[in-house]
Amino acid sequence: MMHDANQQFNEQEDLLDLNRVMHAFGINEWKNLGPSDAANTAGLSLIVEIEGQRCLLRERPEGLAEEDLSHRYAFQSYLQHVGIPIPPFILTPQGEPVVTIGDDAFELQHWTSGEWFSTADPRSLDWVGFAGTMLGRIHRASSEYNGPIHRWPAEVHIGSLVQSCLNLARARADQSEIQAIAMALANWVDQWEAVLPGAMMSIGTGKGLPEFHIHGDYHALNLRFGSFGVTSVIGLEASRWEKRIFEVANGLFHFSALSWLAGSGETRPLVKRGLEPERARRFLQAYAEVCPPVPGEATLLVDALMLVAPIAIINGPLETLFYEQEEPDSTLIEEMLDRLAWASSLPAWLVRVRRSLSDMWV
């Protein structure tokens, strides 16, 4: 065994026999390099070295209740086969991509190569284009995937998800002891609830919108970058059958509306109002070179943004308000109010630029 005798295990590791996990993958010699710095990884997540190569050992992310998780591996295997740079899983001697010990399931995956996305990086505008190109490649490949269709239940479709987010925001506004925050949150919900019915109706009446398996969580934390493109794609745990326009809108929002720090899940609005135009253009034009819209699809892009943006906002710029136990302190209140003002102005801004955004996706 190649373990450093002084290697310190955290409490989570102490509860597990990691040797047993690695042996189940058919690996007897390995080195524990410590916890990974992945910002979007919950549970056990370790960097290990196997025969000189780095790998990631982690608890398998949970899926929906009673979800058939075999879809993840079949779909990712297909994408790898057609050239999408998804780090491969290490299989057990029985050919399985997961090891189950008791109630815990583990994956062992080759390390993700490349650099974290950072909005402040001088190359980030090029990287936005790379992200658009890679999403186009994934979608083009997915449109030809012949595996079984994997759907999410109706209660977690996009319309239900966004309404749940707004209900959560309404409840948070009612609970807040800071009047300015409560009023701003309530106003934000009002602005989005006013536009959602029309957006859902427009998408629902759209004809021939392409549907296939999407990545499901396409944003900066799940990509790595190099000089000539995206070097690694990860985070496909939410892959499912869906209208592709929702993922185009989601990717567009994450790469042109939010500011990212390398390796951090904390985001803030990139500009004072709306989306940053040049980044939006780069993303959409790069995507369109690989996957142009079908007739009438581009005109629905703003409607799709109306549906995906509240979800991204709650899990991004406003997450402190929803996932922290304490109210924001005085130093953060003004910043939260600025973010809420930006979020509340988005529906009207999107209505004004509807044609401009649809013209970018050609």
N, C-alpha and C positions, 0 to 999 in steps of 0.2 A: 504494500500500500504506500502511496506517495504523499500521504497527508503530512503537513507540517504539525509536529507534535504540539506546538503552541497555538495552533488554530483555535480561536475562540468561537463557539457556537452561540448564537442568540437563543432566546427562550423558545422561539418557534422551532428552531432546529433541534433543540434538546428533546422536544416531544416526538421527534421522528428518528427512525433508524435510517439515516441517509445511505449507509452502505447497502442496506436491504433494497432501497429504491434503485440504486445504481446496478446492483447485481441483477435485478429484474430486467434491466435493459441490456444485460449481458456484458456489463463493464465491471472489471475488477480493479483496475488501476486508474485513479483519477485524483485530481487535486481541487480542493475547495478554495476558490479565489475570493469568496465573500459575497455579500449581497449585491445584486445589480442595482443600477441607479435608474431603472426604468420608472418614469413618473406615473405611468398608467398601468402598473402591475400591482394587483392585490394579492395577499397571501405570500407564501414562500416563493422567493425568486432569487436564485443563486447563480453566480458565474462559476462554472467548473471548467477545468482543463482536462482534456482527454487526448492522449497521444499528441500533445503539443498544440491542440486546437481548442479554442474557446467555444463553450456551449452554454446555453441557458437552461437550468433545471428549475421548473416552476410548478406550482399547483395549477392544474387545469382550470381556466376560468369557467365559472358556472354558466349554464345556459338557462333558458326558460324552463319552467316546470314541465317535466316529461318530454323535453325536446330531444330528438334523435341527434346526438352530437357527431355521429359518423359522417354527416354531411360536411362538416368542417374539413375533415381530413381528405375526403374524396374530392371536394372542390379545390382545395389548395394543391393537392397532388396534380390535378388537371392543369391548374394555372402554372405550376412549376414546369410541367411537361411542355407547355407552349411558350415558355421563355419569360414568364413573370418572375422577378427576382425575390421569391419567397424563400427564406432560409429553410432548408429541409429538416424534418423531424428525424431523430434517431429512432429506429424501430427496435422492438424487442426481438429476441431470437424467434418468436412466433410470428413476427411480421406486424406487430401492433404498434401504433404510435403513442400509446398511453399505458401507464402502469397503474393498477389500482391496488392499494394496500389499505384494508379496512374501509373506512369511509372516504379516504383521500385518493385522488387521482393526480398523476404527475405526467408532465411532458418534458422531453429533453430535445432541444432544438439547437441547431447550429447558430452561432452568434450572428447578429445583424451587423453587416459592414456599412460604413459610411458615416456621414456627419449629421448631427441633429439640425433641424431647421431653426433658424433664428431670423426674425424680421430685421434685426439690426445688421446682419451680415451683408457686406457689399454685394454678395452673389445672390441674395435672397430673391430678387426679381427674376433672375434666370431660374431659380429653384421653383418659383411659382409656376413658370411655364413647364418645367419638368414634371411637376405634380399633375398638371392638366394632361400632359402627354401620357403619363403612366395610367391615369384613370381611364383615358381613352383606350389604351392597350388592354387594360383589365376588362373593360366593357365589351370591346370587340371580341376578345377571347371568350368571354362569358356568353355572348350571344350565340356561340357555337357549341356550348357545353351540352352534352347529351345525358348527363347524370339525372337522377331523380330530382324533381322539383321540391324545394324545401321552403315552405311557407310559414310565416308566423301567424298565430291566431288573431282573430279580428280585434280583440281587446288591446293589442299592441301595434295595430296599424297606425300609420302616421297621424291620421285625424284624431284617434284616441289618445296617442301620446302627447300631441300638442295641447289638447284640451286638459289632460291630466296636469301638464306643466302649468297651465294658466290657473287651474284650480288650486294648485300648490301655492302659486304666487298670491292668489287672492287670500288664501288662509294665512299666509305669512304676513300680508299687509294687515290683516285683522289682529294678529298677535303682536306686531311690533309695538314697542313702547316709545319708539322715536317717531313723533308725529310726521316729521318731514319725510322719513323713509316710508312710513305707512301710506301717506298720500301719493308719493311718487310711484310706489309699487302698484297701488290701485289704478293710477292713471295709466301705467304701462299695460296692465291687463285690459283696461277699457279700450286702448288703442288697437290692440291685437284682436280682441273679440269682435271689434267692429268690422274687421277686414276678413276674418277667417271664413265665414260662411260663403262669401263670394269666391274666395280662392279655392275652397273645396269643391264648389259647384263647377268652376272652370276646369279644374283637373278632372273631375268626374265625367264631364262631357267631352273631354279631349278624345279624339279619334286616333286609333292606331299608335298610341304611345308605346315605345319599346319597353318590354319587360323581360328581365332575366335575373340571374343571381348577381347581387351587388356585393361590394366589399363590406358595407354595413357600418363602417366607422372610419371613414377616410378623412384624416386630418394630419397635422404636422407630426404628432407624436408617433404615428404609425408608419412614417416614411423615414428613410435615411438618404442622404444626397452625396453625390460626387461631382466631379468636374463636367461630366457629360450627361448626367441624368440621375434618376432615382436608382440607388444601388440596392435597397432592400425595402420590401413591403411586408408589414406584419399587422396583427390586430384584426384578423378576419373572423373573430368569434361571433359577430353579429351578422354574418353573411346570410342572405335570404333572398327569396324571389320578390322582386319589387319593381316598380316603375323606375327606370333609370334617371328620369328627370329629377327625382328627389335627391339622388346621390350627386348629380351634377350641381344642384343648388347647394347642397351641404358642403361639398368641396369648395365651391366658389366662395361661400360665406366664410369658411374657416381660413382660406388663404388670402382673402381680400378685405375682410372686415375686422380681423383680429390681429393683435400684435403678440408674437411668440418670443419667449426666451428659450435658448437651447436647452432641451431636456426637461423643461418645466411645463406642467399642465396649466399653470396660471396664465390667463390671458386678459387683455384689456382691449377696448376699442382702438383700432388703428388710426382712425381719423375722427374728427369732431362730428361729422354727419355721414351716415351711410357707409358705403364701401369705397375703398381706394380705387379710383377708375383704372389706372394703368395695370394694377395687379389683377383686377377683374378681367380686363381685356387679354392680358397674357394667359391667364388660366383658361378662359373660354376659347380663345383662338387656338391654343395648343391642343385642347381637347377636340375641337372641331376638325382639326387636320386629320385626326384619327377616327372620330365618331361625329360626323355632322348630324344636325337635327333632322328628323323627318318633317314633312310639311305640317306647319301649325304648331310644332313642339316648342320652338324658341319663344313664341309669343306667350307661352305658359310658364316661362322661367320665373318671372316675378311671383306668380301664384305659388309655385313650389317653394320659393324663398319665404313667402309668408307662412308656410307650414313648418319649415325646418328651422327657421331662425329662432323662434322662442325657445326651442329645445336646446339649441347651441348656446344661447345667451344664458340660460339658467345653469348650464353645465360649464360655462366659461366665465365671462366678465362678472356675472352676478352670483357666482357659486358661494362666495363668502356669506351672502345674505341667507342662503338656503341650507348650507351644510355645516356652518359653524354654530356651536351651541350658544355662544354669547352674541349679544348685539354688537355691531361695529363700534369701536371706540371713537372718540371725538376726532382723532386724526384721520379716520377712514370715512366718516360720514359724508364729508364734502365730495370725496372721490366717488363714493357709492351713488350720491345724487347726480354727479356728472354722468356716470355710466347709465343710470336710469333715464336721464334726459336723452342720451344718445339712443337707448333702446326704445324709448317711447316715440322718438321722431322717425324711426325706421319705416313704419308702414307708409306714412305720407311721402317719405323720400323715395321709397321703392315705386310708388304710384307715379311719381314724377319722372323717373328714369326707366320706366317699363320698356319703352321702345329702344332706348339706347342699349340696355342690357341684352335685349333679344337680338339686336343687330350685331352684337359682338360674337354671338354664337352662330356663325355662318360658315 
